[in-house]
């Protein structure tokens, strides 16, 4: 089967890969591997826009790659690499900065939210984050970007930026489609905010089983349900969203019915979810453990991916330099 074109997406090495990453992105990516020329990137330049420990970064990059491979991003079926190994990303970002209005960046919701979180140090990288993200995508002339809905605004910015560049310098970049697919918006254990290590509301894919259960056991569910005898509403429960991504369809239907009719309580629901979660994660955890003992396999996959992406990126940059009059 002939593949439909390049798709691109990335994941930050911002700490332990969690269930939000897995259900909101990685699971969907795996479904696309046979239909597209899929390129996935560990976006380490994006990760340095927030405070981090320099001594931990290489381990975080390795772990992000290891878990992505273990989760199904087989290097024989897709391309996986580290962003900083292909310097053309930042060169194109500078060029795209020069066709971007500052006002467009200041209106980005994520920039406003991050600025509040890091009020003492709002760096220029946070402001220019969407430009680098657009560079990541356009550098490979991607026709689609599989992401979660939280990235919709950034992807629309990327699409607009491609159009602006094409109008000014001639047809260069495809305008990529935003591919939401069947991704789920998974909130953290607090039931209010996006799952995040920085907010300590995450369920780590590789966390110890006892730790995972304790986090799940104490997770916020339907706050309107005060007693076990009260009927619940799965539509208000973040744990049910996790069921939809993890549990078999018939289990989800049963949980929905029993919750609405007060036949099970929230702890019962969590026990059922935990059982299916551990079944789903078991092969990933085994593969990740195997790769931790064979780091050369991960490194070779990243090196091969970077070599291929650098070759593609150089061709795009040569075309772009010529279009803007630098060749």
FIVEXSE-720779 format. One line per field, with one value per atom (N, C-alpha, C): x, y, z. Coordinates in steps of 0.05 Angstrom, whole numbers, plus 5000, padded with zeros to 4 digits. Layout:
N
x: [X	...]
y: [Y	...]
z: [Z	...]
***
This chain:
327
x: [5017	5000	5017	5012	5027	5019	5039	5033	5024	5008	4994	5012	5035	5051	5062	5078	5090	5071	5071	5058	5080	5077	5097	5084	5096	5088	5111	5109	5132	5122	5141	5136	5159	5153	5175	5187	5213	5226	5225	5200	5196	5194	5200	5198	5185	5175	5164	5140	5139	5116	5092	5070	5047	5023	5001	4978	4966	4969	4959	4974	5001	5016	5008	5005	4999	4971	4950	4923	4918	4931	4926	4942	4963	4980	4990	5007	5022	5004	4982	4965	4954	4947	4937	4958	4983	5005	5009	5009	5014	4994	4969	4949	4954	4972	4976	5001	5017	5043	5042	5023	5022	5011	4995	4983	5000	5018	5034	5064	5080	5108	5110	5111	5109	5136	5138	5163	5155	5168	5163	5189	5186	5210	5209	5231	5234	5243	5225	5230	5244	5270	5286	5289	5290	5291	5266	5243	5218	5220	5233	5233	5249	5268	5285	5273	5248	5234	5224	5226	5218	5242	5242	5264	5269	5294	5300	5329	5335	5362	5378	5400	5415	5426	5433	5445	5424	5399	5378	5369	5376	5364	5369	5394	5399	5384	5380	5365	5335	5326	5298	5293	5313	5310	5310	5328	5330	5303	5293	5268	5245	5243	5221	5222	5247	5250	5243	5254	5250	5220	5205	5177	5161	5168	5154	5158	5183	5188	5173	5174	5160	5130	5119	5091	5081	5100	5091	5104	5120	5132	5158	5153	5174	5192	5218	5236	5236	5227	5225	5200	5182	5157	5154	5172	5170	5198	5200	5225	5223	5242	5243	5270	5271	5296	5294	5317	5318	5321	5305	5303	5330	5345	5370	5392	5388	5407	5404	5383	5378	5376	5399	5399	5382	5374	5356	5330	5322	5297	5298	5321	5323	5329	5342	5347	5321	5304	5279	5261	5263	5248	5255	5281	5289	5276	5277	5266	5236	5222	5193	5186	5205	5201	5198	5212	5213	5188	5170	5144	5121	5128	5108	5105	5080	5073	5074	5087	5089	5062	5043	5016	5003	5009	4998	5008	5033	5045	5034	5030	5021	4992	4977	4949	4947	4969	4968	4960	4940	4930	4951	4967	4988	5009	5016	5035	5025	4999	4988	4988	4981	4981	5009	5028	5056	5068	5060	5070	5061	5037	5028	5043	5048	5062	5091	5104	5132	5134	5118	5117	5144	5161	5187	5207	5201	5220	5204	5192	5178	5198	5211	5232	5221	5237	5229	5222	5234	5228	5198	5186	5157	5141	5149	5134	5137	5161	5167	5162	5153	5148	5132	5109	5094	5109	5128	5143	5162	5175	5192	5176	5152	5135	5126	5120	5114	5138	5161	5186	5189	5185	5187	5170	5146	5126	5132	5137	5140	5166	5186	5212	5211	5191	5188	5164	5153	5131	5108	5103	5083	5055	5039	5012	4992	5001	4984	4999	4986	4998	4979	4984	4967	4973	4954	4957	4932	4933	4910	4897	4872	4857	4870	4887	4899	4919	4927	4946	4932	4906	4891	4899	4902	4909	4937	4956	4983	4984	4968	4967	4954	4934	4922	4942	4958	4979	4999	5006	5025	5013	4988	4974	4974	4968	4968	4996	5016	5044	5053	5045	5051	5039	5014	5001	5015	5022	5036	5063	5078	5104	5099	5080	5074	5066	5049	5040	5063	5081	5103	5126	5132	5157	5151	5126	5120	5113	5099	5089	5113	5114	5136	5126	5108	5099	5071	5065	5037	5025	4999	4985	4975	4988	4983	4955	4943	4918	4923	4904	4905	4890	4903	4892	4886	4862	4855	4850	4840	4836	4818	4826	4811	4825	4841	4855	4836	4844	4828	4841	4824	4834	4834	4857	4859	4868	4851	4859	4876	4888	4905	4888	4902	4889	4872	4877	4861	4834	4831	4806	4800	4820	4815	4834	4859	4880	4891	4902	4915	4936	4938	4957	4985	5001	5027	5045	5071	5089	5094	5095	5100	5078	5054	5031	5028	5045	5044	5016	5004	4977	4976	4999	5002	5003	4997	4999	5021	5044	5067	5064	5070	5068	5086	5109	5128	5130	5112	5113	5107	5117	5113	5083	5075	5046	5032	5045	5033	5029	5049	5047	5024	5022	5000	4973	4970	4944	4937	4957	4952	4943	4956	4949	4921	4915	4889	4867	4873	4854	4845	4863	4858	4850	4847	4841	4812	4809	4783	4765	4740	4721	4698	4674	4650	4644	4652	4649	4620	4602	4573	4562	4577	4569	4580	4564	4573	4573	4555	4553	4552	4559	4559	4531	4510	4483	4473	4489	4481	4487	4469	4475	4498	4516	4538	4533	4551	4550	4578	4582	4609	4619	4600	4608	4622	4619	4633	4658	4664	4685	4710	4732	4757	4766	4759	4767	4753	4728	4714	4727	4738	4753	4776	4790	4811	4801	4777	4765	4762	4753	4748	4773	4796	4821	4835	4826	4840	4823	4799	4782	4767	4761	4746	4718	4707	4682	4660	4658	4636	4640	4665	4670	4661	4668	4660	4630	4615	4586	4575	4587	4578	4583	4607	4614	4596	4590	4572	4545	4534	4508	4507	4527	4527	4532	4548	4553	4527	4514	4489	4467	4468	4448	4457	4480	4491	4495	4502	4508	4537	4554	4582	4589	4608	4618	4644	4655	4679	4703	4705	4728	4725	4701	4697	4705	4697	4704	4735	4748	4777	4791	4780	4791	4789	4766	4762	4782	4784	4803	4831	4839	4867	4873	4854	4858	4864	4849	4853	4876	4882	4905	4931	4933	4958	4960	4938	4938	4948	4939	4946	4976	4985	5012	5033	5025	5044	5064	5055	5075	5093	5083	5099	5120	5113	5132	5154	5146	5165	5185	5174	5192	5210	5199	5215	5238	5232	5252	5274	5266	5285	5303	5291	5307	5326	5318	5336	5362	5360	5384	5398	5386	5398	5398	5410	5408	5419	5437	5448	5427	5406	5384	5369	5364	5350	5368	5393	5411	5414	5416	5418	5393	5370	5345	5345	5354	5354	5375	5398	5418	5409	5397	5386	5364	5347	5326	5336	5356	5368	5381	5395	5409	5388	5367	5346	5333	5327	5313	5332	5357	5376	5377	5377	5377	5353	5329	5304	5305	5314	5314	5333	5356	5375	5362	5348	5335	5314	5298	5278	5292	5313	5327	5339	5350	5362	5340	5317	5295	5286	5284	5275	5295	5320	5341	5339	5335	5333	5308	5286	5261	5263	5278	5279	5302	5317	5339	5366	5370	5396	5413	5404	5420	5417]
y: [4976	5000	5025	5043	5068	5086	5097	5114	5142	5156	5180	5205	5204	5227	5228	5249	5251	5262	5249	5261	5265	5285	5292	5298	5289	5297	5294	5306	5305	5302	5294	5291	5302	5317	5330	5309	5311	5294	5308	5314	5331	5314	5289	5272	5245	5231	5205	5206	5189	5187	5178	5193	5187	5178	5172	5161	5182	5208	5228	5228	5224	5221	5197	5175	5149	5149	5157	5157	5181	5203	5228	5230	5213	5216	5189	5176	5153	5131	5124	5103	5109	5134	5142	5142	5150	5149	5121	5102	5074	5065	5074	5066	5078	5098	5112	5103	5085	5079	5066	5049	5036	5053	5073	5090	5114	5122	5147	5142	5159	5161	5177	5163	5176	5183	5209	5219	5229	5219	5228	5238	5259	5273	5277	5271	5279	5308	5326	5355	5367	5362	5372	5402	5415	5445	5457	5445	5455	5451	5430	5424	5444	5458	5476	5504	5507	5532	5534	5511	5511	5502	5509	5501	5471	5463	5434	5430	5406	5399	5389	5403	5395	5367	5358	5331	5309	5316	5296	5294	5314	5316	5291	5281	5259	5234	5230	5207	5210	5235	5240	5236	5244	5239	5209	5195	5165	5152	5160	5148	5154	5178	5185	5168	5164	5147	5118	5109	5081	5074	5091	5085	5088	5107	5109	5084	5074	5050	5026	5024	5003	5004	5028	5031	5026	5020	5012	5028	5049	5064	5050	5028	5010	5025	5028	5042	5030	5005	4993	5002	5015	5024	5055	5069	5098	5109	5136	5149	5163	5158	5170	5183	5208	5222	5244	5256	5277	5304	5323	5349	5363	5364	5380	5367	5342	5329	5339	5354	5365	5395	5410	5439	5455	5443	5457	5466	5452	5460	5489	5496	5523	5543	5535	5554	5562	5542	5548	5565	5559	5574	5604	5610	5638	5651	5637	5648	5652	5633	5636	5658	5662	5685	5711	5713	5738	5743	5723	5728	5724	5725	5722	5748	5756	5780	5773	5790	5785	5783	5799	5798	5771	5757	5730	5711	5714	5697	5704	5729	5737	5729	5722	5714	5684	5669	5640	5633	5617	5609	5596	5578	5564	5583	5603	5623	5638	5646	5660	5643	5617	5599	5594	5589	5584	5609	5633	5658	5661	5652	5654	5634	5610	5590	5598	5612	5620	5650	5663	5693	5705	5692	5704	5702	5685	5682	5673	5693	5688	5691	5670	5672	5674	5684	5688	5661	5639	5613	5606	5614	5609	5623	5648	5664	5652	5643	5633	5603	5590	5562	5553	5567	5558	5560	5579	5582	5558	5550	5526	5502	5500	5477	5477	5500	5502	5493	5502	5494	5464	5451	5422	5408	5419	5406	5412	5438	5447	5438	5434	5425	5399	5382	5356	5356	5380	5383	5363	5362	5343	5351	5330	5335	5333	5323	5320	5319	5327	5328	5315	5290	5278	5289	5303	5316	5315	5322	5325	5352	5355	5379	5403	5398	5421	5435	5423	5435	5448	5449	5459	5487	5505	5532	5535	5519	5520	5509	5489	5477	5496	5511	5531	5553	5560	5580	5570	5545	5533	5534	5527	5528	5556	5575	5604	5612	5603	5611	5599	5575	5563	5579	5588	5604	5631	5643	5670	5667	5646	5642	5637	5621	5614	5639	5656	5680	5699	5701	5721	5711	5685	5675	5654	5647	5626	5600	5583	5558	5541	5535	5520	5498	5505	5486	5477	5451	5442	5454	5459	5468	5442	5435	5409	5407	5384	5379	5373	5381	5374	5348	5327	5300	5293	5299	5293	5263	5249	5221	5213	5192	5183	5189	5210	5217	5226	5221	5228	5250	5268	5289	5278	5271	5258	5279	5284	5302	5287	5302	5290	5278	5268	5255	5275	5301	5321	5326	5315	5317	5344	5363	5390	5399	5391	5401	5379	5387	5368	5352	5326	5309	5320	5323	5336	5329	5324	5318	5343	5366	5391	5398	5388	5392	5369	5348	5324	5312	5310	5298	5275	5262	5243	5214	5196	5167	5158	5151	5144	5116	5114	5088	5067	5076	5057	5057	5071	5073	5045	5042	5018	5013	4988	4981	4991	4989	4999	5029	5043	5072	5080	5066	5071	5067	5046	5040	5062	5070	5090	5117	5124	5148	5146	5123	5119	5118	5105	5102	5129	5148	5174	5195	5187	5206	5216	5241	5254	5243	5237	5226	5246	5237	5254	5267	5292	5305	5310	5307	5310	5285	5264	5239	5238	5242	5245	5218	5200	5174	5152	5127	5105	5100	5106	5102	5123	5144	5164	5155	5159	5153	5171	5160	5177	5184	5201	5209	5206	5184	5180	5203	5218	5242	5263	5262	5282	5270	5245	5231	5226	5237	5234	5205	5189	5161	5146	5154	5140	5146	5170	5176	5156	5150	5131	5103	5096	5070	5069	5090	5090	5085	5093	5089	5063	5050	5026	5001	5003	4979	4971	4945	4935	4949	4950	4964	4954	4927	4916	4924	4926	4934	4964	4980	5009	5012	4996	4997	4989	4968	4958	4978	4990	5010	5034	5043	5065	5060	5036	5028	5026	5012	5008	5034	5052	5077	5094	5096	5112	5101	5075	5063	5056	5068	5065	5036	5019	4991	4987	5006	5005	5033	5033	5059	5067	5090	5100	5082	5070	5053	5028	5017	4994	5000	5024	5033	5034	5044	5047	5019	5000	4973	4960	4964	4953	4966	4992	5007	4998	4995	4987	4960	4941	4914	4916	4931	4933	4950	4970	4986	4970	4953	4937	4917	4906	4888	4902	4927	4942	4950	4958	4968	4946	4921	4900	4896	4893	4889	4913	4937	4962	4962	4956	4956	4935	4911	4890	4899	4911	4920	4942	4961	4983	4973	4953	4941	4928	4914	4901	4922	4944	4965	4980	4981	4993	4977	4951	4934	4932	4944	4945	4974	4992	5020	5026	5009	5013	5011	4995	4994	5020	5032	5058	5079	5080	5100	5097	5072	5067	5077	5072	5081	5111	5125	5154	5165	5152	5161	5157	5134	5129	5149	5154	5173	5201	5210	5237	5239	5218	5218	5222	5207	5209	5237	5247	5273	5296	5294	5315	5317	5294	5294	5308	5302	5314	5344	5351	5379	5396	5386	5401	5409	5390	5396	5419	5417	5438	5465	5466	5491	5503	5487	5497	5511	5498	5510	5536	5536	5560	5583	5577	5598	5611	5594	5605	5622	5614	5629	5656	5658	5684	5701	5691	5708	5704	5682	5678	5658	5651	5634	5645]
z: [5000	5000	5000	4982	4980	5003	5017	5040	5030	5047	5039	5041	5053	5057	5085	5091	5117	5138	5161	5185	5206	5223	5242	5269	5290	5317	5336	5359	5378	5407	5423	5452	5467	5488	5504	5523	5527	5548	5575	5583	5607	5633	5631	5655	5647	5666	5661	5642	5622	5603	5620	5617	5634	5617	5630	5617	5598	5604	5586	5560	5560	5536	5520	5535	5522	5509	5524	5513	5494	5500	5485	5460	5457	5433	5423	5439	5429	5418	5432	5422	5394	5390	5364	5343	5350	5331	5320	5337	5329	5307	5309	5290	5262	5260	5235	5220	5232	5221	5194	5188	5162	5140	5147	5127	5118	5136	5130	5134	5123	5129	5155	5177	5203	5215	5222	5235	5263	5283	5311	5324	5339	5349	5379	5393	5421	5421	5428	5424	5448	5449	5472	5473	5449	5449	5462	5457	5470	5500	5509	5537	5553	5541	5556	5560	5551	5556	5585	5599	5627	5644	5670	5687	5687	5687	5687	5697	5704	5714	5690	5683	5659	5661	5685	5688	5683	5683	5679	5651	5634	5608	5590	5589	5572	5580	5606	5615	5608	5609	5602	5572	5556	5527	5521	5534	5530	5538	5562	5572	5553	5543	5525	5500	5489	5465	5472	5494	5502	5506	5519	5524	5498	5481	5456	5439	5438	5423	5435	5462	5476	5472	5467	5464	5436	5418	5391	5368	5374	5353	5344	5330	5320	5300	5305	5287	5259	5256	5229	5214	5229	5216	5216	5230	5231	5236	5236	5241	5268	5286	5312	5316	5325	5328	5349	5356	5376	5361	5368	5354	5352	5374	5373	5356	5347	5329	5300	5295	5268	5270	5269	5274	5254	5232	5213	5226	5247	5261	5271	5283	5294	5272	5251	5229	5216	5210	5198	5217	5243	5263	5262	5259	5257	5232	5210	5185	5189	5201	5205	5225	5244	5263	5248	5225	5210	5193	5193	5180	5200	5226	5247	5263	5267	5283	5312	5328	5357	5370	5360	5371	5368	5346	5343	5364	5372	5392	5420	5425	5452	5456	5435	5439	5444	5442	5446	5475	5478	5505	5522	5509	5524	5535	5519	5527	5552	5551	5574	5599	5596	5619	5630	5612	5621	5634	5624	5635	5664	5670	5698	5715	5705	5720	5726	5707	5709	5709	5726	5725	5731	5746	5752	5729	5709	5687	5662	5649	5624	5601	5592	5572	5544	5526	5498	5485	5495	5484	5487	5510	5513	5493	5487	5467	5440	5433	5406	5402	5423	5423	5398	5391	5368	5342	5340	5315	5312	5334	5332	5326	5338	5333	5303	5292	5263	5246	5255	5240	5240	5263	5265	5244	5240	5222	5193	5187	5159	5147	5164	5155	5139	5146	5132	5113	5109	5090	5097	5123	5133	5122	5116	5106	5129	5152	5175	5201	5223	5249	5269	5278	5298	5326	5337	5364	5379	5405	5421	5417	5426	5421	5435	5456	5470	5452	5429	5411	5387	5387	5364	5356	5376	5370	5358	5368	5357	5328	5323	5296	5276	5285	5267	5262	5282	5278	5257	5258	5239	5211	5208	5182	5171	5188	5179	5170	5186	5180	5153	5147	5121	5098	5102	5082	5078	5100	5099	5083	5090	5076	5047	5040	5012	4996	5009	4995	4990	5009	5006	4989	4990	4977	4956	4952	4932	4945	4931	4942	4951	4977	4989	5007	5026	5046	5042	5045	5046	5072	5071	5095	5109	5131	5143	5157	5154	5168	5197	5214	5242	5245	5256	5257	5287	5296	5323	5327	5306	5308	5332	5346	5369	5395	5395	5419	5442	5466	5489	5505	5515	5533	5562	5572	5598	5618	5638	5660	5680	5698	5718	5741	5761	5783	5800	5795	5809	5795	5771	5757	5746	5746	5738	5716	5718	5700	5682	5660	5642	5657	5653	5667	5661	5682	5679	5702	5697	5718	5735	5722	5736	5756	5751	5770	5789	5786	5803	5804	5781	5780	5759	5755	5733	5743	5724	5727	5708	5718	5701	5689	5663	5649	5662	5672	5683	5713	5726	5755	5768	5792	5807	5810	5809	5810	5835	5858	5883	5882	5871	5869	5850	5828	5809	5822	5837	5849	5870	5886	5906	5893	5871	5857	5846	5834	5822	5844	5866	5888	5899	5899	5911	5890	5865	5843	5846	5838	5839	5817	5823	5804	5800	5799	5797	5824	5827	5853	5861	5842	5849	5863	5861	5874	5902	5922	5949	5964	5957	5970	5949	5958	5940	5929	5944	5935	5915	5911	5892	5863	5844	5817	5807	5791	5781	5752	5741	5714	5702	5686	5675	5658	5647	5630	5646	5673	5690	5703	5697	5711	5694	5702	5687	5686	5707	5707	5685	5678	5657	5630	5627	5602	5599	5622	5621	5614	5624	5617	5586	5574	5545	5529	5541	5527	5534	5556	5566	5565	5575	5580	5555	5552	5529	5528	5504	5500	5518	5521	5537	5566	5576	5603	5607	5588	5589	5591	5574	5575	5602	5613	5639	5661	5661	5681	5679	5654	5650	5662	5656	5666	5696	5707	5736	5752	5741	5754	5754	5732	5730	5748	5753	5770	5798	5806	5833	5841	5821	5827	5834	5827	5836	5846	5864	5874	5859	5866	5852	5857	5881	5886	5869	5866	5849	5820	5811	5784	5781	5801	5800	5800	5814	5815	5787	5774	5747	5728	5730	5712	5717	5742	5748	5736	5738	5727	5697	5683	5653	5646	5663	5658	5660	5680	5683	5660	5650	5628	5603	5599	5575	5576	5600	5603	5605	5612	5617	5594	5569	5547	5543	5548	5546	5567	5591	5613	5610	5599	5594	5572	5550	5528	5537	5553	5563	5581	5597	5614	5598	5577	5559	5545	5536	5523	5542	5568	5587	5590	5584	5586	5559	5538	5511	5500	5515	5507	5479	5469	5443	5421	5426	5406	5404	5427	5427	5414	5421	5410	5380	5371	5342	5327	5339	5326	5324	5345	5345	5325	5323	5304	5276	5270	5243	5236	5256	5251	5245	5261	5257	5230	5221	5195	5173	5174	5154	5154	5178	5180	5172	5178	5170	5140	5126	5097	5086	5097	5088	5094	5119	5128	5111	5104	5087	5061	5049	5023	5026	5047	5052	5056	5072	5079	5054	5036	5012	4995	4994	4979	4992	5018	5033	5030	5033	5030	5002	4982	4955	4952	4963	4961	4975	4997	5012	5003	4983	4971	4984	4999	5012	4996	4972	4954	4926]
***
